[in-house]
């Protein structure tokens, strides 16, 4: 079985919006431990300057995951999951679910095909708008992922709701939008890398008749999209993670965070955690796009049965 048959009429925007949010949550549930490992590797060493070999706690993806399970318990791998799912319901719904609608909006009337510039512009637009809506959830998610699992009395935040309240009270409402600019840059780049690459690869496979519009085609296109997105977005992602997790006043702005990172680790620091980033983003893309395509078709097929 290769999935549900593609509908002859494209799904409406509302179906894509809901399907994208659900698919994003499914993908997060499958890949969240990898995302947590990526965050831990990205922030590693930023406190100890200069860094020494003895200060390195995490080595590689499997080493990071096993160290976390051994020292903090298995539930540490899913610390911040609630905020992560909240993020996907807003970010994926807008950034991915509205991409086709915005792409059509930017496409000149009468055009036979959509240009690369139009696809990139649509990806940047939906990615930036999605970040503006989902930023507080991303800040809370990163804070939970970066913090060790401590005893109840020593926890930084007692719950997701408490995290929103505490950050707003101690750092002001601006604290919930900490790192918005690097996050907009990151997600606009990722949105373009993911959606445009997926869009182009899928179109190319179908046009060349190498594959039909089914799960294997979606898998190949999504894998390529995940790799492309990781390569172009990793430097911004590292800066975003460190800046979001930093205590108030540690960095003046995202640029000072970037300069501190380059001074400490050099250009290689911009690709810190690249392997878990690719494993997480590549797997996330595969699960998300395959789920997204199938959910759209399922919802379209279910519509006639609804009263």
N, C-alpha and C positions, 0 to 999 in steps of 0.2 A: 504493500500500500504506500502510495507516494503523497498522500494528503488529499484534502478536499479539492474538487474541481474548481478552477478559477471561474468567477462569475463573468458573464458576458458584459454586463454593465458595471463600470467601476463603482465601488462602495461609496456611499455618501460621506461627507466630511465628519458627521457625528459618529459614524461607525468606525472610521479611522482613528478619531480622537479617543474613543473608549478602548478600542482594541490596542492602541499603542500604550496606554496607561497600564492595562492588564498585562500585556506582553513584557513591559519594563519591570513590573513586579515579579513576574515569573523568572525573568532573567536574573534579577537581583537575588532571589531566593537560592538560585543555583550557583551563583558566583561570588556571594558576599565574602566568604573567607579569603578568597584571592584578593579582593579589594582591600580587606583589612590588612593582609600581609603587605600589599603594595604601600599602604599608608605608613605602616611601621618602618619599612625600609627607606621610604622617602624622608622621614623625619629623623632617622637614626644619625647620631653624631652631631646634631645641630647645637646641643648644649655643651658638649665637651670640645673645647677648642684650645690647642690642637687635638685632634682625635688620635688615639692610640689603638693598637691592635686589641688590647685588653678591654677597651670600652665598647667594642663591637658586640652586640648581643644577638643580632640576627644575621644569618648567612644563607642567602638563597631563599627560594620560595618554600621548599619543603622544610628547610631548617627553621625558617620563621614560624611556619604553622606548627611544627612539632614543639618548638620552644614555647610558644604561647599556650599550647595545650598542656605541656608539662608544668609550666610555672603559674598559669592562671586558670586552667581548666578549659574544657571544650567550648563552653558558652562564650568565651572571650572572642572566638572567631566570628560571632554574630552580634558583637557589641555595636549598638547603633543601628540595628536592622530596622527598627520602627521608623526612625527618621529617614532611612534609606528608602523604605517603601513609600513614605509620604513624598519623598523627593520624586520618585518615579511617577507617581500619580499626577504630579504637576508637570515635571520636566518632560517625560516621555510623551505624555498626551499632547503637549504643545509643540515641543521640538521635533517630534517624529510624526505625530498624528496630523499636524497641520501643514507638513512640508509640501505635500502634493497640491493642496489648495493655494498656498502662497506661490508655488512654482507656476501654477496656471495663471495666477493674478499677474505675475511678472512677465509671462510669455506674451509677446505681441499678437494681436488678433490676426488670424490668417496664417500664422507661422506653421510650417509643416512639421517642425521638430523643435525641441527645447534646447537652447544653446548651453554650453558649459558655464558661461557667465551667469545665465539665469538660474541654473541649478545651484551654483555657488552662492549667489545672492539670496536665494530662498533658504538655503541651509544656514547661512549666517543670521538671517532675520529670525527664523524660528528658534535657533539656538540662543540668541541673545535675549529674546522675549521670555523664553523658558527659564533662563537663569534668573532674570529679574523676579520671577514669581517663586522660584524654588530655592533661592539662595539661603534663607534661614534654615531650611531642612538640611542643606549641604553642610553648613557650619556645624550644626549639632551632630550630624553623622560623623564628620571628621573628628570632632572633639571626643566622641565615644570611642572611635576606632583607635585613636592615638593614645588613649589613657589605659593604663593597666587596670585589670579587674581587681579592686581592693575590697576590704571588708565594708559592711554596710555603713559603719560610722566614718570611714575614711573616703568614701566615694565622692568624686567631684560633683556629680549630679545623681540624684536618687532615681530619676526617671526622665523620659524624653520631654514631658511637659515641664518638669522642674528645670531642665536644661534651658528651654526657651525663656522661662521666667528669670532664672538666675543670670543668664547672659544679658537680657534686657535690663535687669536691675543693676548689675555691676558694671556693665560696659556701655549701657545705653542701647537704644534701638539700633544705633549704627553698628553695634557689636554683632547683631544678627545678619548684617550685610557685610561683615568683614571679608575682604578679599573678593568683592564683587567684580572689580575690573579684571583681575587675572582670571577669575572664573568665567566671566563673559568671553574673554579671549580664548580660554581653553575650550569651552563648550561650543563656541561658534566654530572653532577649528575642528573639534571632534564631530560636530554635527555635519560639517561639510565633508570631512574625511569619511564618515560613516555613510551618510545618506547619498552623497553624490557618487562615491565609489560603488556603493550597492546598486544605485540607480543605473550607472553606466555599465557595470559588469552584468547585471541582470538583462539589460537591454541588448548588450552585445551577444550574450549567450543565446537569447531568444531569436535575435535577428539572424545569427549565423546558423540557427537550428541545431546547435550543439546539444541543447537541452530543452525540455518543455517546461512550462511554468508550473513547477512542482517543488517538493521539498529538496531534492538534490541540487536543483538550480539555486534555490534560496540559500542553501548551506554554503555552496561555493562562493556566491556573491557576498554573503555575510562574512565569511572568513577573510576574504580579501579586504573588505571594508574595515574589519577590526585591525588588521595589520597596518593598513594605511593610516588609520586614525591614531594608532599608538605611536607611530614614527613621528608624525607631525605635532602631536599634542603633548608628548612626554615632558619636554622642557617647561611648558606652561603649567602642567599638572603638578610637577614637583614644587614650583614656586607657590602655587595656589595652596597646596597642602600645608607647607611650612608656614605660610602667612596666616592661614585660617587657624592653625593650632597654636600660634605664638601668643604669649601673654601680652596684655596691653602695653604699648610703648617699646616693645623689643625691636620692632622695625618701624621706621617712619612711614613707609609705604611699600607697595609690592616691588618697586625698583630697588629699594635698599635691601629687601629680602633677597632679591636676585644677586645683587653685588656681594652680599655676605656669603651666599652659597658658592659663587664663583671663586671668591677669595679663599674659602675653606677647602673646597673639593675640586676646583677647576671646572672646565667644560664638561668633564665626565659626570660631574654631579647633576647635570641637567637630565641625565638619563638614569638616575638612581631608581632602582626598582623597575627597570624596563621589562625584565622577564615576567614578573607578576603582573605588570601593567598589561602586557600583551596577552598573557594567559587569561586575565580577567576580562579585558576588553574584547579579545577575540572570541572567548566563550560567550560573553554577554551578548555580543552581536549575533552569533549563531543562534542562541536560544531566543533572543528577542525577535529577530527578523522572521525566523521560522514560525514562532508563536504568533507574531503579528499577522503574517499572511494567512495562517490557518484560522485565527480568531475572526479576521475580517470576513472570510468566506463562510464561516459558521454562522456569524451574525446575519449576513445577507441571506443565507439559506433559511434561517429561523424567522426572518421578518414576515414572510407570507403566512406563517402559522400563528402569528400574533394577532389578537383581536383588533 
